[in-house]
Amino acid sequence: MTSFQYDKQITDNYANLSAGVIVARGMTNTPTSEALKDRYLAEQAAVKARIGDTPLSDLPSLQAWRRAFSAFGVSPTKYRSAAEALLRRLTKKGDVPCINTLVDIGNLVSIRYGLPVAIFDTRQIAAPITVHYSNGSELYTELASGEAMHPEPGEVVFSDENKMVVARRWCWRQSATSAANVGTTEAVITVEAHHSGGGSDIESALEDLSELLEAYAGGSYESAVLDAGNPSI
């Protein structure tokens, strides 16, 4: 059974798209251990040192995400990609707080590569998750408020077979129904790139995610690198 896929219109219009996808089962999402916290804080320090005074808009991975957002009619400075928002928090406020094991693993890899990592709890999801252009009829539940709303027509969304949106504006924000929490045991985990050379970064990020998940969350995993020639797992 397909767990995650890209609609052909997406792969046709985003030729440089590369993604790493993990289908995870049997995990335990505990509060962040001291060992993981140490690794996460060390990564934050390393990323801040590496970026220094470089504007985030100059990072190739974030530049490419800005172009991707603009291509479907969304202002990339009004709605920042998840990776840019995370790095903006890190560089302006000095740190990114620990949330839980799964979220911190995703954020660690996201800041390392400057790429968005999403962890979709699949308990309420009717597989497959499909990345596609919205027609405006799909339903999205806001993460912060729980408010139900519809995405804009033409917006890139992730939605399931029941037209439930699990992420809006591609990698801008997840839904309340898909966010990883203490009860998450099964998930679809994605990391995506649009920049030149992104395929190599995706392979490395996928390896890092797998290592961290196995070390700190347990469970079993299937993974694949997706692109236009291989759009589903």
C-alpha atoms as one frame of an Amber mdcrd trajectory, in Angstrom:
protein
   0.000   0.000   0.000   1.277   3.474  -0.885   1.987   5.611   2.194   3.191
   8.836   0.557   3.272  10.170  -2.981   3.696  13.235  -5.186   1.053  14.175
  -7.730   2.425  14.285 -11.276   1.684  18.005 -11.596   4.049  18.625  -8.695
   6.924  16.570 -10.082   6.358  18.087 -13.550   6.522  21.639 -12.212   9.351
  21.155  -9.703  12.050  19.399 -11.661  14.694  19.644  -8.917  12.475  18.192
  -6.197  14.103  15.458  -4.141  12.680  13.951  -0.977  13.581  11.411   1.652
  10.611   9.606   3.171  10.510   7.232   6.136   7.524   5.090   7.094   7.976
   4.411  10.811   6.204   1.890  13.028   6.442   0.878  16.678   8.179   4.003
  17.937   8.114   5.426  21.461   7.956   9.216  21.645   9.319  10.031  25.090
  10.448  13.333  26.613  13.859  14.203  25.185  16.643  12.219  26.863  19.768
  13.952  28.146  21.832  12.199  25.480  19.629  13.467  22.657  19.382  16.911
  24.237  23.194  17.130  24.311  23.398  16.237  20.626  20.650  18.705  19.757
  22.273  21.584  21.648  25.663  20.771  20.106  24.085  20.873  16.646  22.461
  24.214  17.393  25.839  25.665  18.405  27.520  24.244  15.307  24.844  25.615
  12.982  24.993  29.095  14.533  28.786  29.106  14.140  28.565  27.909  10.528
  25.951  30.483   9.501  27.575  33.364  11.379  26.425  36.662   9.869  25.298
  35.122   6.574  21.711  36.172   5.778  19.411  33.148   5.736  18.159  34.286
   2.342  21.650  33.546   0.968  21.561  29.853   1.901  20.982  27.819  -1.296
  18.509  25.397   0.290  16.355  28.242   1.634  16.651  30.250  -1.593  15.242
  27.257  -3.455  12.335  26.929  -1.038  11.575  30.629  -1.464  11.391  30.098
  -5.230   9.135  27.072  -4.741   6.710  29.073  -2.581   6.661  31.951  -5.072
   5.924  29.541  -7.902   2.542  28.611  -6.398   1.670  32.191  -5.523   2.712
  32.433  -1.868   4.963  35.159  -0.482   8.032  33.368   0.950   8.656  36.181
   3.442   5.064  36.252   4.712   4.912  32.451   4.904   8.378  31.058   5.559
   9.299  27.446   4.926   9.543  25.352   8.078  13.339  25.164   7.747  13.731
  28.920   7.376  11.400  29.592  10.313  13.418  27.205  12.479  16.774  28.716
  11.508  15.352  32.201  11.969  14.374  31.276  15.530  17.817  29.775  16.161
  19.845  32.687  14.810  17.700  35.470  16.283  16.815  33.998  19.695  19.850
  31.771  20.178  18.204  28.387  20.629  15.303  26.123  19.730  13.646  24.590
  22.812  13.278  20.841  23.246   9.745  19.527  22.626   9.884  15.737  22.566
  12.049  13.007  21.052  10.519  12.933  17.578  10.177  16.675  17.151  13.715
  17.276  18.375  15.149  14.654  16.023  13.336  16.273  13.116  14.479  19.752
  14.116  18.084  18.615  14.607  18.276  17.290  11.062  16.358  20.280   9.687
  18.821  22.844  11.023  21.799  20.684  10.021  20.823  20.701   6.344  18.581
  23.781   6.113  15.758  21.560   4.892  12.206  21.088   6.184  11.569  17.866
   8.087   7.971  16.885   8.833   6.755  14.103  11.116   3.151  13.127  10.404
   1.414  11.042  13.056  -0.652   8.624  10.967  -3.316   7.621  13.507  -5.945
   9.865  11.921  -4.609   9.693   8.371  -6.195   7.615   5.592  -3.198   6.665
   3.448  -1.722   7.701   1.176  -0.582  11.238   1.923  -0.430  13.038  -1.437
   1.406  16.279  -2.218  -0.728  18.172  -4.730  -2.300  21.463  -5.709  -5.377
  22.190  -3.607  -8.764  22.754  -5.220  -9.959  24.595  -2.102 -12.369  21.913
  -0.910  -9.936  20.101   1.411 -10.221  20.618   5.176  -7.382  21.767   7.422
  -7.343  21.993  11.223  -5.102  24.766  12.525  -2.336  23.514  14.807  -2.447
  26.384  17.301  -6.182  27.079  17.533  -7.908  23.910  16.339  -9.899  26.047
  13.898 -11.133  24.239  10.777 -10.537  25.991   7.441  -9.963  25.398   3.753
  -6.672  25.984   1.925  -6.501  28.392  -0.983  -7.098  26.913  -4.457  -3.748
  26.334  -6.154  -1.851  26.102  -2.879   0.452  23.081  -2.517  -0.843  20.881
   0.293  -0.343  17.422   1.750  -3.670  15.642   2.160  -4.970  12.127   2.742
  -7.585  10.036   0.948 -10.369  11.800   2.873  -9.155  15.246   1.730  -7.877
  16.013   5.221  -4.955  18.421   4.888  -1.959  17.515   7.045   0.316  20.347
   5.828  -0.425  23.707   4.222   1.681  25.813   1.865   3.873  22.768   1.241
   6.154  22.918   4.294   4.792  25.973   6.096   2.671  24.393   8.818   1.307
  20.987   9.823  -2.212  20.301  11.026  -3.386  19.591  14.549  -4.453  16.138
  13.367  -0.959  15.129  12.231   1.428  16.698  14.756   3.701  14.298  16.635
   2.879  14.004  20.343   3.517  11.635  23.253   1.125   9.071  21.781   2.801
   8.901  18.372   3.977   5.385  17.522   3.588   5.364  13.727   4.471   8.172
  11.358   5.425   9.241   7.877   8.558  11.397   8.049   9.692  13.602   5.168
  12.695  15.776   4.321  12.571  17.715   1.036  14.872  19.823  -1.152  14.678
  21.884  -4.341  18.233  23.239  -4.642  20.964  22.087  -6.993  22.728  19.163
  -5.363  19.763  18.605  -3.097  19.660  14.890  -3.842  22.962  14.344  -2.048
  21.767  16.351   0.959  18.564  14.332   1.042  20.469  11.042   1.114  22.617
  12.277   4.008  19.643  13.695   5.891  17.763  10.439   5.464  20.695   8.488
   6.905  20.898  10.879   9.867  17.172  10.657  10.545  17.284   6.860  10.450
  20.240   6.720  12.852  18.654   9.116  15.349  15.243   7.447  15.206  16.671
   3.998  15.766  18.833   5.250  18.640  16.213   7.255  20.512  12.714   6.249
  19.358  13.054   2.543  18.554  10.669   0.890  16.128  11.065  -0.272  12.540
  11.550   1.787   9.408  11.204   1.694   5.646  12.704   4.532   3.631  13.156
   5.767   0.083  14.461   8.736  -1.874  11.681  10.142  -4.068  11.810  12.266
  -7.198  10.012  12.535 -10.529  11.140   9.058 -11.528  10.187   7.486  -8.231
   7.322   9.573  -6.784   5.930   7.255  -4.080   6.708   4.885  -1.224
